Amino acid sequence: MADELDRIDLKILRLLQKDGRLTNAELAQRVNVSAATCHRRTQRLFDAGYVTGVRAAIAPDRVNRGTLVVVGVVLDRSTPESFAAFEAAIRKLPAVLDCHLVAGDFDYFLKIRVHDIADFNRLHGSRLIAVPGVRQTRTFFVMKEVVDNAPLDF
């Protein structure tokens, strides 16, 4: 990373990570370059894949998604085909925010947002356990979110 990005690029990335709503003029002022230079650098960072998107952080409780659930999933087989089938099916479930293939006792961990426990129970009973290849799930209801989506430290 250090070979490709200079200190201005890194500062642009840090500032955008902190506040994606900064205008180009504000960003240019904070990194002490012209607006045109800042625009070119920012566009290059997007084009090169350093920035994969910009979006608003929505308060889950304000949109009836205040219950956070982490689900460990064990598949019945550990084959490329079973992983692919599971991943294709899980992408179709809008309540699933994150899905990670992991090493250890589980094959996947899912981060799911729902309205409440009853809402999760409906999702689990009708959709989650019906996903191809699912042998077992273990559900963890989050009691308190201590750190969530913290900025990358670079």
C-alpha beads as a LAMMPS data file, in Angstrom:
LAMMPS data file: protein, C-alpha beads

154 atoms
153 bonds

1 atom types
1 bond types

-500.0 500.0 xlo xhi
-500.0 500.0 ylo yhi
-500.0 500.0 zlo zhi

Masses

1 110.0

Atoms # bond

1 1 1 0.000 0.000 0.000
2 1 1 2.771 2.462 0.902
3 1 1 4.311 2.083 -2.543
4 1 1 1.082 3.049 -4.309
5 1 1 -0.351 5.695 -1.993
6 1 1 1.296 8.829 -0.697
7 1 1 0.406 10.729 2.468
8 1 1 -2.210 12.850 0.644
9 1 1 -3.960 9.768 -0.719
10 1 1 -3.978 8.219 2.749
11 1 1 -5.362 11.415 4.268
12 1 1 -8.121 11.527 1.629
13 1 1 -9.045 7.924 2.457
14 1 1 -9.099 8.592 6.203
15 1 1 -11.247 11.691 5.793
16 1 1 -13.709 9.955 3.456
17 1 1 -13.916 6.995 5.815
18 1 1 -14.803 9.352 8.656
19 1 1 -17.276 11.439 6.631
20 1 1 -18.294 10.325 3.146
21 1 1 -20.415 13.463 2.733
22 1 1 -17.441 15.813 2.469
23 1 1 -17.593 17.886 -0.679
24 1 1 -14.597 17.912 -2.976
25 1 1 -13.903 21.514 -1.955
26 1 1 -13.925 20.607 1.771
27 1 1 -11.742 17.576 1.149
28 1 1 -9.267 19.595 -0.935
29 1 1 -9.001 22.220 1.790
30 1 1 -8.378 19.608 4.491
31 1 1 -5.591 17.881 2.523
32 1 1 -4.198 21.208 1.303
33 1 1 -4.420 20.660 -2.464
34 1 1 -6.443 22.314 -5.221
35 1 1 -9.983 21.151 -5.880
36 1 1 -8.969 19.817 -9.314
37 1 1 -6.055 17.842 -7.863
38 1 1 -8.260 16.488 -5.080
39 1 1 -10.917 15.425 -7.584
40 1 1 -8.354 13.577 -9.735
41 1 1 -6.838 11.831 -6.728
42 1 1 -10.218 10.867 -5.293
43 1 1 -11.396 9.559 -8.662
44 1 1 -8.183 7.516 -8.971
45 1 1 -8.772 6.026 -5.503
46 1 1 -12.300 5.015 -6.537
47 1 1 -11.157 3.658 -9.905
48 1 1 -8.347 1.642 -8.306
49 1 1 -10.782 0.048 -5.842
50 1 1 -9.498 1.671 -2.645
51 1 1 -12.977 3.091 -2.081
52 1 1 -15.672 0.531 -2.814
53 1 1 -18.690 2.691 -2.062
54 1 1 -20.163 5.540 -0.081
55 1 1 -23.409 5.188 1.827
56 1 1 -25.321 6.569 4.767
57 1 1 -25.201 4.809 8.133
58 1 1 -28.837 4.272 9.117
59 1 1 -29.896 3.921 12.764
60 1 1 -31.358 0.375 12.791
61 1 1 -33.855 1.034 15.585
62 1 1 -35.316 3.984 13.649
63 1 1 -36.273 1.658 10.761
64 1 1 -37.550 -1.266 12.861
65 1 1 -34.355 -3.323 12.637
66 1 1 -33.161 -2.892 16.214
67 1 1 -32.439 -6.550 16.947
68 1 1 -28.999 -7.777 15.910
69 1 1 -28.436 -11.509 15.612
70 1 1 -25.235 -13.432 14.871
71 1 1 -25.786 -16.917 13.511
72 1 1 -23.170 -19.630 13.211
73 1 1 -23.938 -22.046 10.379
74 1 1 -22.619 -25.573 9.841
75 1 1 -23.153 -27.120 6.420
76 1 1 -23.733 -30.808 5.865
77 1 1 -20.793 -31.020 3.422
78 1 1 -17.594 -29.050 2.918
79 1 1 -17.415 -28.976 -0.852
80 1 1 -17.060 -26.100 -3.295
81 1 1 -20.525 -26.903 -4.640
82 1 1 -22.201 -26.818 -1.216
83 1 1 -20.436 -23.556 -0.351
84 1 1 -21.524 -22.021 -3.671
85 1 1 -25.149 -23.127 -3.224
86 1 1 -25.261 -21.761 0.330
87 1 1 -23.690 -18.441 -0.661
88 1 1 -26.059 -17.975 -3.608
89 1 1 -29.084 -18.618 -1.384
90 1 1 -27.898 -16.419 1.478
91 1 1 -27.389 -13.438 -0.871
92 1 1 -31.143 -13.500 -1.493
93 1 1 -32.029 -12.903 2.157
94 1 1 -32.257 -9.130 2.681
95 1 1 -32.032 -9.399 6.489
96 1 1 -28.496 -10.819 6.178
97 1 1 -26.058 -7.914 6.449
98 1 1 -22.825 -9.932 6.463
99 1 1 -21.866 -13.484 5.621
100 1 1 -18.355 -14.747 6.341
101 1 1 -16.794 -18.124 5.560
102 1 1 -14.769 -19.003 8.647
103 1 1 -12.426 -21.670 9.964
104 1 1 -13.292 -23.500 13.161
105 1 1 -16.472 -25.026 14.551
106 1 1 -18.730 -23.231 12.060
107 1 1 -18.579 -22.860 8.297
108 1 1 -20.175 -19.393 8.183
109 1 1 -21.115 -16.546 10.474
110 1 1 -24.078 -14.382 9.527
111 1 1 -24.897 -10.931 10.848
112 1 1 -28.643 -10.403 10.650
113 1 1 -30.868 -7.424 11.518
114 1 1 -34.530 -7.940 12.299
115 1 1 -37.341 -6.125 14.100
116 1 1 -37.462 -8.407 17.138
117 1 1 -37.053 -12.013 18.315
118 1 1 -40.386 -13.053 16.795
119 1 1 -39.269 -11.610 13.457
120 1 1 -36.055 -13.642 13.657
121 1 1 -38.026 -16.748 14.615
122 1 1 -40.108 -16.380 11.423
123 1 1 -36.982 -15.840 9.306
124 1 1 -35.209 -18.800 10.901
125 1 1 -38.154 -21.163 10.624
126 1 1 -39.175 -20.338 7.085
127 1 1 -36.029 -19.267 5.260
128 1 1 -32.737 -19.770 7.105
129 1 1 -32.969 -23.477 7.888
130 1 1 -34.300 -24.066 4.353
131 1 1 -31.080 -22.757 2.768
132 1 1 -29.379 -25.575 0.823
133 1 1 -26.881 -27.604 2.805
134 1 1 -27.605 -26.174 6.264
135 1 1 -27.121 -28.903 8.869
136 1 1 -27.037 -26.792 12.033
137 1 1 -27.360 -23.205 13.181
138 1 1 -26.397 -21.607 16.456
139 1 1 -28.004 -18.266 17.234
140 1 1 -26.547 -15.453 19.333
141 1 1 -28.760 -12.457 20.151
142 1 1 -26.607 -9.367 20.623
143 1 1 -27.244 -7.724 23.974
144 1 1 -25.086 -4.650 23.394
145 1 1 -23.173 -3.382 20.391
146 1 1 -19.830 -2.277 21.762
147 1 1 -17.991 -1.711 18.459
148 1 1 -19.779 -1.858 15.124
149 1 1 -18.270 -1.081 11.756
150 1 1 -15.272 0.749 13.201
151 1 1 -13.071 2.605 10.702
152 1 1 -10.029 0.794 9.355
153 1 1 -6.778 1.750 11.059
154 1 1 -4.145 2.492 8.416

Bonds

1 1 1 2
2 1 2 3
3 1 3 4
4 1 4 5
5 1 5 6
6 1 6 7
7 1 7 8
8 1 8 9
9 1 9 10
10 1 10 11
11 1 11 12
12 1 12 13
13 1 13 14
14 1 14 15
15 1 15 16
16 1 16 17
17 1 17 18
18 1 18 19
19 1 19 20
20 1 20 21
21 1 21 22
22 1 22 23
23 1 23 24
24 1 24 25
25 1 25 26
26 1 26 27
27 1 27 28
28 1 28 29
29 1 29 30
30 1 30 31
31 1 31 32
32 1 32 33
33 1 33 34
34 1 34 35
35 1 35 36
36 1 36 37
37 1 37 38
38 1 38 39
39 1 39 40
40 1 40 41
41 1 41 42
42 1 42 43
43 1 43 44
44 1 44 45
45 1 45 46
46 1 46 47
47 1 47 48
48 1 48 49
49 1 49 50
50 1 50 51
51 1 51 52
52 1 52 53
53 1 53 54
54 1 54 55
55 1 55 56
56 1 56 57
57 1 57 58
58 1 58 59
59 1 59 60
60 1 60 61
61 1 61 62
62 1 62 63
63 1 63 64
64 1 64 65
65 1 65 66
66 1 66 67
67 1 67 68
68 1 68 69
69 1 69 70
70 1 70 71
71 1 71 72
72 1 72 73
73 1 73 74
74 1 74 75
75 1 75 76
76 1 76 77
77 1 77 78
78 1 78 79
79 1 79 80
80 1 80 81
81 1 81 82
82 1 82 83
83 1 83 84
84 1 84 85
85 1 85 86
86 1 86 87
87 1 87 88
88 1 88 89
89 1 89 90
90 1 90 91
91 1 91 92
92 1 92 93
93 1 93 94
94 1 94 95
95 1 95 96
96 1 96 97
97 1 97 98
98 1 98 99
99 1 99 100
100 1 100 101
101 1 101 102
102 1 102 103
103 1 103 104
104 1 104 105
105 1 105 106
106 1 106 107
107 1 107 108
108 1 108 109
109 1 109 110
110 1 110 111
111 1 111 112
112 1 112 113
113 1 113 114
114 1 114 115
115 1 115 116
116 1 116 117
117 1 117 118
118 1 118 119
119 1 119 120
120 1 120 121
121 1 121 122
122 1 122 123
123 1 123 124
124 1 124 125
125 1 125 126
126 1 126 127
127 1 127 128
128 1 128 129
129 1 129 130
130 1 130 131
131 1 131 132
132 1 132 133
133 1 133 134
134 1 134 135
135 1 135 136
136 1 136 137
137 1 137 138
138 1 138 139
139 1 139 140
140 1 140 141
141 1 141 142
142 1 142 143
143 1 143 144
144 1 144 145
145 1 145 146
146 1 146 147
147 1 147 148
148 1 148 149
149 1 149 150
150 1 150 151
151 1 151 152
152 1 152 153
153 1 153 154
